Amino acid sequence: MGRIINKIVHIYQLYKWYFYVAEELSIENTKKRLMQYYSADAPSTGTITKPCIVVMIDGRYTHGGLTDRMRGILATYKWAKKRGYEFKINWVFPYRLEQYLKPNKISWQIMPCELSYNTSEALPICIYDYGQPFQYRIFNRLMDKFVDDTKKQYHVYSNINGVEHEFRKLFDELFTPSEDIQKEIKKHIDNLGGNYVSFTFRFQELLGDFKEQGKWVTLKDNEKETLIKKCIEIVDEVYVTNKLKGRILITSDSSLFLKEIAEELDYVYVLSGKISHMDFQSGETDYRVHMRSFIDFFLLAKAKTSYLVCCDKMYKSNFAKYAAFYGKHKYFEIIRR
């Protein structure tokens, strides 16, 4: 019994420590990165009369890709919904979200003129996933602490994890795909045959054809060839071993890899077109380029089984995992370092 009590006490102490660290990081990052956009002299807005929670994706912080953004939105929405707050989304970087996802059951749209950056009315809150344990519990406690109803608007910047098992429910309450995306999904599913398996590969800058922010390793030509070959062999191995039938959907951040695997395996299906990361290609204005992430997500969600393949220095992405959460189907990871 003493061991159990000691373990509980240890876990509680760890939780208190991680909460303290997360709170300090939140306050520091808010001051350093966000408070410069707020002042006592900023125009006041009278359009929102009661406290409102606004998820901010405006380019003033590093927001991440589609998965990070959706995690933060849904975690914040769940918190606001449970506590009865009005909920809005200001996703304007590098495009307006309404171009691709429309409001469904919740009217989450907010116009620029409705946003206040006056410090008497608005407070930015930055709570990010730094890989710490208890992160969703900590997120809730920090939100409870920071949202004290003294402001009209609380601007939340977050990519926090913790809504996996409610992902589809919360997503569908907020969003429905635009007509253009629905047409694209139907076209590709018709081409795939409607009953397919998917594989996802995230190379970042390893193959030299995808741009990320910061310094990332790019392999030498012979190393690129070796890695590509290894990944293709894994797909073929799974296909043969599991006696799969029909087309196999391949998604990746590398156009080079998609080209190579399509030439090597006649049963794979890849989407054409330019690929970009929404956080690091802010100057990209082509509507269809940014649509690609949403189409990939919904196609992965409709697969009967999804695989993430991660070899050597490749990035262990959560994109396919969350698409599987949305689609409620089996998901496997093939990790070979």
C-alpha positions as CSV (number, residue, x, y, z in Angstrom):
1,M,0.0,0.0,0.0
2,G,2.9,2.3,0.9
3,R,4.4,1.9,-2.6
4,I,1.1,2.8,-4.3
5,I,0.7,5.9,-2.1
6,N,4.3,6.9,-2.9
7,K,3.7,6.5,-6.6
8,I,0.5,8.6,-6.5
9,V,2.3,11.3,-4.6
10,H,5.2,11.2,-7.1
11,I,2.8,11.5,-10.1
12,Y,1.0,14.4,-8.4
13,Q,4.3,16.1,-7.8
14,L,5.3,15.6,-11.5
15,Y,1.9,17.0,-12.5
16,K,2.4,20.1,-10.4
17,W,5.9,20.6,-11.8
18,Y,4.8,20.2,-15.4
19,F,1.8,22.6,-14.8
20,Y,4.3,25.2,-13.3
21,V,6.6,24.8,-16.4
22,A,3.7,25.0,-18.8
23,E,2.3,28.1,-17.1
24,E,5.7,29.9,-17.2
25,L,6.2,29.0,-20.9
26,S,2.7,30.2,-21.7
27,I,3.2,33.6,-20.0
28,E,6.7,34.0,-21.5
29,N,5.7,33.2,-25.0
30,T,2.6,35.4,-24.8
31,K,4.7,38.3,-23.7
32,K,7.5,37.7,-26.1
33,R,5.5,36.9,-29.3
34,L,2.0,38.2,-29.0
35,M,1.7,41.2,-26.6
36,Q,3.4,43.5,-29.2
37,Y,0.1,43.4,-31.2
38,Y,-2.0,44.6,-28.2
39,S,-2.2,48.0,-26.6
40,A,-4.4,50.3,-24.5
41,D,-4.7,52.6,-27.5
42,A,-6.0,50.0,-29.9
43,P,-9.5,50.6,-31.3
44,S,-12.3,49.2,-29.1
45,T,-15.0,47.0,-30.5
46,G,-18.6,46.9,-29.4
47,T,-19.8,43.9,-31.5
48,I,-19.1,41.2,-28.8
49,T,-20.7,42.0,-25.5
50,K,-20.0,38.9,-23.5
51,P,-16.7,36.9,-23.0
52,C,-15.8,35.0,-26.2
53,I,-13.1,32.5,-27.0
54,V,-11.4,33.0,-30.4
55,V,-8.8,30.6,-31.8
56,M,-6.2,32.6,-33.6
57,I,-4.4,31.3,-36.7
58,D,-3.1,34.6,-38.0
59,G,0.6,34.1,-38.7
60,R,1.7,35.8,-35.6
61,Y,2.9,32.5,-34.1
62,T,4.1,29.2,-35.5
63,H,0.8,27.3,-36.0
64,G,2.0,24.1,-37.6
65,G,0.3,22.1,-40.3
66,L,-3.3,21.0,-40.6
67,T,-3.1,18.4,-37.8
68,D,-1.6,20.9,-35.3
69,R,-4.1,23.5,-36.1
70,M,-7.1,21.2,-35.9
71,R,-5.9,19.8,-32.5
72,G,-5.7,23.3,-31.1
73,I,-9.1,24.3,-32.5
74,L,-10.9,21.2,-31.3
75,A,-9.3,21.2,-27.8
76,T,-10.2,24.8,-27.3
77,Y,-13.7,24.3,-28.7
78,K,-14.3,21.4,-26.3
79,W,-13.2,23.6,-23.4
80,A,-15.4,26.5,-24.4
81,K,-18.4,24.3,-25.1
82,K,-18.2,22.7,-21.7
83,R,-18.1,26.1,-20.0
84,G,-20.7,27.8,-22.1
85,Y,-18.5,30.3,-23.9
86,E,-19.2,31.7,-27.4
87,F,-16.6,30.2,-29.8
88,K,-15.0,31.7,-32.9
89,I,-12.1,30.9,-35.2
90,N,-9.9,33.5,-36.8
91,W,-8.0,31.4,-39.4
92,V,-6.7,33.9,-41.9
93,F,-3.1,32.6,-42.4
94,P,-2.2,31.9,-45.2
95,Y,-5.8,31.8,-46.3
96,R,-9.3,32.1,-44.8
97,L,-10.5,28.7,-43.6
98,E,-14.0,29.3,-45.0
99,Q,-12.5,28.8,-48.5
100,Y,-12.1,25.1,-47.7
101,L,-14.3,24.3,-44.6
102,K,-17.7,25.8,-44.0
103,P,-19.4,26.2,-40.6
104,N,-21.7,23.3,-39.8
105,K,-23.6,23.4,-36.5
106,I,-21.7,26.2,-34.9
107,S,-21.4,29.7,-36.3
108,W,-17.6,30.1,-35.7
109,Q,-16.8,32.8,-38.3
110,I,-15.5,36.2,-37.1
111,M,-14.8,39.2,-39.2
112,P,-11.6,41.4,-38.8
113,C,-13.7,44.4,-37.6
114,E,-15.1,42.3,-34.8
115,L,-11.6,41.5,-33.3
116,S,-10.2,43.7,-30.6
117,Y,-6.6,44.2,-29.7
118,N,-7.3,46.7,-26.9
119,T,-5.8,45.4,-23.7
120,S,-8.9,46.4,-21.7
121,E,-11.0,44.1,-23.9
122,A,-8.7,41.3,-25.2
123,L,-6.2,38.9,-23.8
124,P,-3.9,36.6,-25.9
125,I,-3.3,33.1,-24.5
126,C,-0.5,30.8,-25.8
127,I,-0.6,27.2,-24.6
128,Y,1.4,24.8,-26.8
129,D,2.3,21.2,-26.8
130,Y,5.9,20.9,-25.8
131,G,5.8,17.1,-25.4
132,Q,5.0,17.3,-21.7
133,P,2.8,14.7,-19.9
134,F,-0.7,15.6,-18.8
135,Q,-0.9,18.2,-21.5
136,Y,-4.7,18.3,-22.0
137,R,-5.3,18.4,-18.3
138,I,-2.8,21.2,-18.0
139,F,-4.4,23.1,-20.9
140,N,-7.8,23.0,-19.2
141,R,-6.4,24.2,-15.9
142,L,-4.5,27.1,-17.6
143,M,-7.6,28.1,-19.6
144,D,-9.6,28.1,-16.3
145,K,-7.0,30.3,-14.8
146,F,-6.5,32.8,-17.6
147,V,-10.1,33.1,-18.7
148,D,-11.4,35.1,-15.8
149,D,-14.3,37.0,-17.6
150,T,-12.6,40.4,-17.2
151,K,-12.2,40.6,-21.0
152,K,-14.6,40.4,-23.9
153,Q,-12.2,38.3,-26.1
154,Y,-9.7,35.6,-25.2
155,H,-7.4,35.0,-28.2
156,V,-6.1,31.4,-28.0
157,Y,-3.0,30.2,-29.8
158,S,-2.6,26.4,-29.3
159,N,-1.9,23.0,-30.9
160,I,-2.7,21.0,-27.8
161,N,-3.4,17.3,-28.0
162,G,-6.1,15.4,-26.1
163,V,-9.3,15.0,-28.2
164,E,-8.5,11.9,-30.2
165,H,-11.5,9.9,-29.2
166,E,-13.9,12.8,-29.9
167,F,-12.1,14.1,-32.9
168,R,-14.8,13.3,-35.5
169,K,-17.7,14.4,-33.3
170,L,-16.1,17.8,-32.5
171,F,-14.9,18.3,-36.1
172,D,-18.3,17.6,-37.6
173,E,-20.0,20.0,-35.1
174,L,-17.8,22.8,-36.5
175,F,-17.0,22.0,-40.1
176,T,-18.3,20.6,-43.4
177,P,-16.1,20.5,-46.5
178,S,-16.7,23.1,-49.2
179,E,-18.4,22.1,-52.4
180,D,-15.1,22.2,-54.3
181,I,-13.5,19.8,-51.8
182,Q,-16.5,17.4,-51.9
183,K,-16.2,17.3,-55.7
184,E,-12.5,16.5,-55.5
185,I,-13.0,13.8,-52.9
186,K,-15.7,12.1,-54.9
187,K,-13.5,12.2,-58.1
188,H,-10.6,10.6,-56.3
189,I,-12.7,7.9,-54.5
190,D,-14.3,7.0,-57.8
191,N,-10.8,6.6,-59.3
192,L,-9.6,4.6,-56.3
193,G,-12.6,2.2,-56.4
194,G,-14.0,3.1,-53.0
195,N,-12.3,0.4,-51.0
196,Y,-8.7,1.2,-50.5
197,V,-5.7,1.2,-48.1
198,S,-3.5,4.3,-47.6
199,F,0.2,4.9,-46.9
200,T,1.6,8.2,-45.7
201,F,5.3,9.4,-45.8
202,R,6.7,12.6,-44.3
203,F,10.2,13.4,-45.5
204,Q,10.4,17.1,-44.6
205,E,13.5,18.3,-46.5
206,L,15.3,15.0,-46.7
207,L,14.7,14.7,-50.4
208,G,15.3,18.4,-51.1
209,D,11.9,19.2,-52.7
210,F,9.9,20.4,-49.7
211,K,10.4,23.6,-47.7
212,E,10.2,23.7,-43.9
213,Q,11.1,26.6,-41.6
214,G,14.5,26.3,-39.9
215,K,17.5,24.1,-40.6
216,W,16.7,20.5,-41.8
217,V,18.9,17.8,-43.2
218,T,18.9,17.2,-47.0
219,L,20.3,13.8,-48.0
220,K,23.0,13.3,-50.7
221,D,21.7,11.9,-54.0
222,N,22.7,8.3,-53.3
223,E,21.1,8.5,-49.9
224,K,17.9,9.9,-51.4
225,E,17.8,6.9,-53.8
226,T,18.4,4.4,-50.9
227,L,15.6,5.9,-48.8
228,I,13.1,6.1,-51.6
229,K,13.8,2.5,-52.5
230,K,13.4,1.4,-48.9
231,C,10.0,3.1,-48.6
232,I,8.8,1.7,-51.9
233,E,9.8,-1.8,-50.9
234,I,7.8,-1.5,-47.6
235,V,4.7,-0.6,-49.5
236,D,5.1,-3.6,-51.8
237,E,6.0,-5.9,-48.9
238,V,2.7,-4.9,-47.1
239,Y,0.7,-5.2,-50.3
240,V,2.0,-8.7,-51.0
241,T,2.1,-10.1,-47.5
242,N,-1.5,-8.9,-46.7
243,K,-2.7,-9.9,-50.1
244,L,-4.2,-6.5,-50.7
245,K,-6.4,-5.9,-53.7
246,G,-7.2,-2.7,-55.7
247,R,-5.5,0.6,-55.6
248,I,-3.3,1.9,-52.8
249,L,-3.5,5.7,-51.9
250,I,-0.1,7.2,-51.3
251,T,0.2,10.6,-49.6
252,S,3.5,12.5,-49.0
253,D,5.1,15.9,-48.7
254,S,7.6,14.9,-51.5
255,S,6.6,15.2,-55.1
256,L,9.8,13.4,-56.0
257,F,8.8,10.4,-53.9
258,L,5.3,10.4,-55.3
259,K,6.7,10.4,-58.9
260,E,9.1,7.6,-58.1
261,I,6.6,5.2,-56.4
262,A,4.0,5.8,-59.1
263,E,6.5,4.8,-61.8
264,E,7.6,1.7,-59.8
265,L,4.3,0.3,-58.5
266,D,1.4,0.1,-60.9
267,Y,-1.2,-0.3,-58.2
268,V,-0.6,2.9,-56.3
269,Y,-2.6,6.1,-56.7
270,V,-1.1,9.5,-56.1
271,L,-2.5,13.0,-56.5
272,S,-0.9,15.4,-58.8
273,G,0.0,19.1,-58.2
274,K,2.2,21.2,-56.1
275,I,2.7,20.5,-52.4
276,S,3.4,23.1,-49.7
277,H,3.4,23.5,-45.9
278,M,0.8,26.0,-44.9
279,D,3.0,27.5,-42.2
280,F,6.1,28.0,-44.4
281,Q,4.6,29.0,-47.7
282,S,2.7,32.1,-46.7
283,G,3.3,33.7,-50.1
284,E,1.5,30.9,-51.9
285,T,-1.7,32.3,-53.4
286,D,-2.9,29.3,-55.5
287,Y,-6.2,28.2,-54.1
288,R,-5.7,24.6,-55.2
289,V,-2.2,24.3,-53.6
290,H,-3.7,24.9,-50.1
291,M,-6.6,22.6,-50.9
292,R,-4.3,19.7,-51.2
293,S,-3.9,19.2,-47.4
294,F,-7.7,19.0,-46.9
295,I,-8.2,16.6,-49.8
296,D,-5.4,14.3,-48.6
297,F,-6.9,14.4,-45.1
298,F,-10.4,13.4,-46.2
299,L,-9.1,10.7,-48.6
300,L,-7.0,9.2,-45.8
301,A,-10.1,9.3,-43.5
302,K,-12.1,7.3,-46.0
303,A,-9.5,4.5,-46.4
304,K,-10.3,1.2,-44.8
305,T,-6.8,1.0,-43.2
306,S,-4.0,3.6,-42.9
307,Y,-0.3,3.1,-42.6
308,L,2.4,5.6,-41.6
309,V,5.8,4.7,-42.8
310,C,8.8,6.2,-41.1
311,C,12.3,5.2,-42.0
312,D,15.7,6.5,-40.9
313,K,15.5,10.3,-40.4
314,M,11.9,10.7,-41.6
315,Y,9.5,12.6,-39.5
316,K,6.8,10.7,-37.5
317,S,3.8,12.7,-38.6
318,N,0.4,12.6,-36.9
319,F,-1.4,13.5,-40.1
320,A,-2.5,10.0,-41.0
321,K,-3.3,9.1,-37.4
322,Y,-5.8,12.0,-37.0
323,A,-7.3,11.2,-40.4
324,A,-7.8,7.7,-39.0
325,F,-9.4,9.1,-35.9
326,Y,-11.8,11.0,-38.1
327,G,-12.5,8.0,-40.3
328,K,-12.6,5.6,-37.3
329,H,-10.6,2.9,-39.0
330,K,-7.5,0.9,-38.3
331,Y,-4.1,2.7,-38.2
332,F,-0.6,1.2,-38.2
333,E,2.8,2.6,-37.9
334,I,5.8,1.0,-39.7
335,I,9.0,2.4,-38.1
336,R,12.4,1.3,-39.4
337,R,15.3,3.3,-38.2
